[in-house]
Amino acid sequence: MRPEEVRWGVLGCASIAREAFLPAVRRGGAGSVRAVASRSESRARAFAAEMGIPRAFGSYRELLHSGEVDALYVALPNSLHAQWTIEGLQAGLGVLCEKPLALSLEEGRAMATAARTAGRPLAEAFMYRHHPWVAMLRGLLAEGRIGPVRSLHGVFSFRLDDEDAIPASEALGGGALRDVGCYPVDAFRLVLGSPPLEATALEHRRGVDRLLAGVLRFPEDILGVFECALDTFERHEFRVIGTTGLVEVDRPWVSGGQPVRLTVHRENETPVVLEVPPADAYALEARDLAVALATGTPTAFPIEDSLWTLSTIDALLRAASSRVPSSVTAPW
């Protein structure tokens, strides 16, 4: 099998599948989408007709065992990620699961174990990781362009208009941290190359965490400070601050097909703007899973990365609930 021959099945008819993932598979040489499943067969049929998908199923399990797909894209509510990812892996499929990977580190461990046992790739659909700005920023830090890093700041917030949407539902695993706060939390670790040690957080909760502000302590007392919200003006921010300068990323989470600019500020110097050309992060993540499945090689980002993020989210939620700092535990 070549990556271009991978047959995808989609669980769920979420807007991200329609608007982002399906077009990305077609653009990225990651194979083709051959089937979609929903708990409502009529909804699956309507989605399939709209998107030009050959098969529609009114049962997730029926799709998994249909023999018509090689890989699975899980676009279900967060509360269903673990169950259907594990069943997909056990059915012999590679799985790309939407973020957050799971509702807890415990669920994430079970998913990673299922992937190892099945010998199939499992990746979290954190598309921003695949955008070249991440590698460029890590390169700037490695060169010492802003001196030793002392802190990182991130924001991802928006105003949720639909109170029936998954982010507003506690039962479905919603909340600001899991929906959008996971981006800066994940990026802090990815950029630094090391996981946090301790988490502190405060929240405004109405059913779910509508606004959460957190601080993560990393080795050498580097601090990652972030804010996420479902009830505020939309903001996408990411900055890394060093002893002699800082780097600011202008479209860190969703570039929208536009260039991403990294602005380097240094003492007594004119800011330097480095432009990263437009990149199709959704296509890159789909291609990454297809290549891993077709060739038997690892995905670009090991599942342990996602387990560290889950462990950090667990610690932040404990800290927000208790108002006491919480340790971030190792995934295994």
C-alpha positions in Angstrom: 0.0 0.0 0.0 1.1 3.5 -0.8 0.0 6.6 1.2 -2.1 7.7 -1.7 -4.0 4.4 -1.6 -5.1 4.6 2.1 -8.9 4.3 2.5 -10.3 6.5 5.2 -13.4 6.1 7.3 -14.8 9.0 9.3 -16.7 8.5 12.6 -19.1 11.4 13.1 -20.4 14.2 10.9 -18.9 17.1 12.7 -18.1 20.4 11.0 -14.4 19.9 11.3 -14.7 16.7 9.2 -16.6 18.5 6.6 -14.7 21.8 6.5 -11.2 20.7 7.3 -10.3 17.0 7.3 -12.1 15.7 4.1 -10.7 18.5 1.9 -7.3 18.0 3.4 -7.1 14.3 2.6 -7.8 15.1 -1.0 -5.3 17.9 -1.1 -2.5 16.1 0.8 -2.1 12.9 -1.1 -3.3 11.0 1.9 -5.6 8.6 0.1 -9.4 8.9 -0.1 -12.4 9.0 2.2 -14.4 5.9 1.5 -17.0 5.8 4.3 -18.7 7.8 7.0 -20.6 6.6 10.1 -23.1 8.3 12.3 -25.6 7.0 14.9 -28.2 8.2 12.5 -28.1 6.4 9.2 -30.0 9.2 7.5 -27.5 11.8 8.7 -24.6 9.6 7.5 -26.3 9.2 4.1 -26.9 13.0 3.8 -23.3 13.7 4.8 -21.9 11.1 2.3 -24.0 12.5 -0.5 -22.9 16.1 0.3 -19.2 15.2 0.4 -19.1 12.5 -2.3 -18.3 9.6 0.0 -19.2 6.2 -1.4 -20.5 4.4 1.8 -22.6 5.5 4.7 -23.2 3.5 7.9 -25.7 4.0 10.7 -23.3 2.3 13.2 -19.8 3.1 14.1 -19.0 -0.6 14.7 -20.3 -1.6 11.3 -17.9 0.8 9.6 -15.0 -0.5 11.6 -15.6 -4.1 10.5 -16.8 -3.4 7.0 -13.4 -4.2 5.4 -13.7 -1.0 3.3 -11.3 1.2 5.2 -7.6 1.1 6.4 -7.6 4.2 8.6 -10.0 6.0 10.8 -10.6 9.7 11.6 -12.4 10.1 14.9 -14.4 13.3 14.9 -16.8 12.4 17.7 -17.5 14.2 21.0 -14.5 14.1 23.3 -16.3 11.7 25.6 -16.3 9.1 22.9 -12.7 9.4 21.7 -11.3 6.6 23.8 -13.9 3.9 23.2 -14.0 4.2 19.4 -10.3 4.8 18.9 -9.6 1.6 20.9 -12.2 -0.3 18.9 -10.7 1.0 15.6 -7.2 -0.1 16.6 -8.5 -3.5 17.6 -10.1 -3.8 14.2 -6.7 -3.3 12.6 -7.1 0.3 11.5 -4.7 3.2 11.9 -6.4 6.0 13.8 -6.2 9.8 13.7 -8.2 11.1 16.7 -9.3 14.7 17.1 -7.9 16.7 20.0 -8.1 16.3 22.9 -7.0 12.7 22.5 -9.1 11.7 25.6 -10.7 12.9 28.7 -7.9 11.8 31.0 -4.4 10.3 31.1 -5.9 7.0 32.1 -8.0 6.9 28.9 -5.0 8.0 26.9 -2.8 5.2 28.3 -5.4 2.7 27.3 -5.5 4.1 23.8 -1.7 4.0 23.5 -1.6 0.4 24.8 -4.2 -0.6 22.2 -2.1 0.9 19.4 1.0 -0.9 20.6 -0.8 -4.2 20.9 -2.4 -3.8 17.4 0.7 -2.6 15.8 -1.1 0.3 14.2 -0.4 4.0 14.2 -2.3 6.3 16.5 -2.0 10.1 16.3 -3.8 13.0 17.8 -5.2 15.5 15.2 -3.3 18.5 16.6 -2.8 20.1 13.2 -0.8 23.1 14.4 2.1 20.8 15.3 2.6 20.1 11.6 2.9 23.8 10.6 6.5 24.9 9.8 6.3 27.8 12.3 6.9 25.4 15.1 10.1 24.1 13.7 11.3 27.6 12.8 10.6 28.8 16.4 12.5 25.9 17.9 15.4 26.7 15.6 15.5 30.3 16.8 15.5 29.2 20.4 18.3 26.7 19.7 20.4 29.4 18.1 20.0 31.5 21.3 18.4 34.4 19.4 16.6 35.6 22.6 18.9 34.1 25.2 17.8 31.5 27.7 14.0 31.1 27.8 12.4 32.3 31.0 8.7 32.2 30.2 6.1 31.4 27.5 2.7 33.1 27.1 -0.3 31.7 25.2 -3.9 32.6 24.7 -6.7 30.9 22.8 -10.2 32.3 23.4 -13.4 32.9 21.6 -17.1 33.5 22.3 -19.2 30.4 22.0 -22.6 31.2 20.4 -24.1 27.8 20.4 -24.8 26.6 24.0 -25.7 23.2 22.6 -22.2 22.7 21.2 -19.8 20.1 22.6 -17.5 22.7 24.3 -20.4 23.8 26.5 -21.3 20.2 27.5 -19.8 18.7 30.7 -21.3 15.3 29.7 -19.5 15.3 26.3 -16.2 16.4 27.8 -16.3 20.1 26.9 -14.8 23.1 28.6 -12.4 25.8 27.6 -9.2 23.9 28.6 -10.0 20.8 26.6 -11.4 22.7 23.6 -8.8 25.5 23.1 -6.5 25.7 26.1 -4.9 22.4 25.1 -3.2 24.3 22.3 -0.9 26.5 24.3 -0.5 23.7 26.9 0.7 21.4 24.2 2.8 24.0 22.5 4.7 25.0 25.6 6.0 21.4 26.0 6.6 21.0 22.3 8.6 24.2 21.9 10.7 23.7 25.1 11.3 20.0 24.4 10.5 19.1 28.0 7.3 18.5 30.0 6.1 20.6 32.9 6.6 19.7 36.5 3.7 21.5 38.2 0.4 23.2 37.4 -1.5 26.0 39.0 -4.9 27.3 37.7 -8.0 29.3 38.4 -11.3 29.1 36.5 -14.7 30.6 36.0 -17.0 27.6 35.8 -20.6 27.5 34.6 -21.3 23.8 33.9 -17.8 23.6 32.3 -14.8 25.8 32.7 -15.8 28.8 30.6 -12.5 30.7 31.4 -9.3 29.2 32.8 -6.0 30.8 33.5 -3.0 28.6 34.3 0.7 28.6 35.0 2.9 25.6 34.3 6.3 25.3 35.9 9.0 23.6 33.8 12.5 22.6 34.6 14.9 25.5 35.5 11.8 27.3 36.7 10.7 28.3 33.3 7.0 29.4 33.5 4.3 28.8 30.9 1.4 31.2 31.4 -1.8 30.8 29.4 -5.5 31.8 29.2 -8.3 30.0 27.5 -12.0 31.0 27.3 -15.4 30.2 25.7 -16.9 33.6 26.7 -14.4 36.3 25.6 -13.3 38.2 22.5 -11.4 35.9 20.2 -7.6 35.9 20.6 -4.8 33.7 19.2 -1.5 34.5 20.9 1.8 32.9 21.5 5.1 34.4 22.8 8.4 33.1 24.1 10.3 35.4 26.3 14.1 35.1 26.9 16.7 37.1 28.8 17.6 39.2 25.8 14.5 39.2 23.7 11.2 37.6 22.7 9.6 35.9 19.8 5.9 36.6 19.0 3.9 34.3 16.7 1.0 36.1 14.9 -1.3 33.1 13.8 -0.2 30.2 16.1 -3.2 28.0 16.2 -5.2 28.4 13.0 -3.4 30.1 10.1 -6.3 30.0 7.7 -4.0 29.5 4.7 -2.2 32.8 5.4 1.5 33.2 6.1 2.6 33.0 9.7 4.9 35.7 11.0 7.4 35.3 13.8 8.6 38.7 15.1 11.9 38.7 17.0 12.3 41.6 19.4 15.8 42.2 20.9 17.1 44.9 23.1 18.0 48.1 21.3 17.4 46.5 17.9 14.7 46.9 15.2 12.3 44.0 15.3 13.0 41.3 12.7 9.9 39.7 11.0 10.4 36.2 9.7 7.6 35.0 7.4 6.6 31.3 7.2 4.8 30.7 3.9 1.3 29.3 4.0 1.1 25.6 4.9 -1.7 23.2 4.8 -1.5 21.8 8.4 -4.6 19.7 8.1 -3.2 18.0 4.9 0.2 17.5 6.6 -1.4 15.7 9.6 -3.5 13.4 7.3 -0.5 12.6 5.2 1.6 11.9 8.2 -0.8 9.2 9.4 -1.2 7.7 5.9 2.6 7.5 5.5 3.0 5.8 8.9 0.2 3.3 8.1 1.5 2.5 4.6 5.2 2.2 5.4 5.2 1.0 9.1 7.2 4.1 10.1 6.5 6.2 13.2 4.3 9.3 13.0 6.0 12.6 13.2 4.8 13.1 16.8 4.7 10.1 19.1 1.6 9.4 21.1 3.7 10.0 24.3 3.5 13.7 23.4 -0.3 13.5 23.7 -0.1 11.6 26.9 2.1 14.4 28.5 -0.6 16.9 27.4 -3.3 14.8 28.9 -1.4 14.5 32.2 -0.9 18.3 32.2 -4.6 18.9 31.6 -5.5 16.5 34.4 -3.2 18.5 36.7 -4.6 21.8 35.7 -8.2 20.7 36.3 -7.2 19.4 39.7 -5.5 22.6 40.5 -8.4 24.7 39.3 -10.9 22.6 41.4 -8.8 22.6 44.6 -6.9 25.9 44.2 -3.8 24.1 45.2 -0.8 23.5 42.8 -0.8 20.0 41.3 2.1 17.8 40.1 2.2 16.7 36.5 2.8 13.0 36.5 4.8 11.0 34.0 2.5 9.2 31.5 3.8 5.7 32.3 
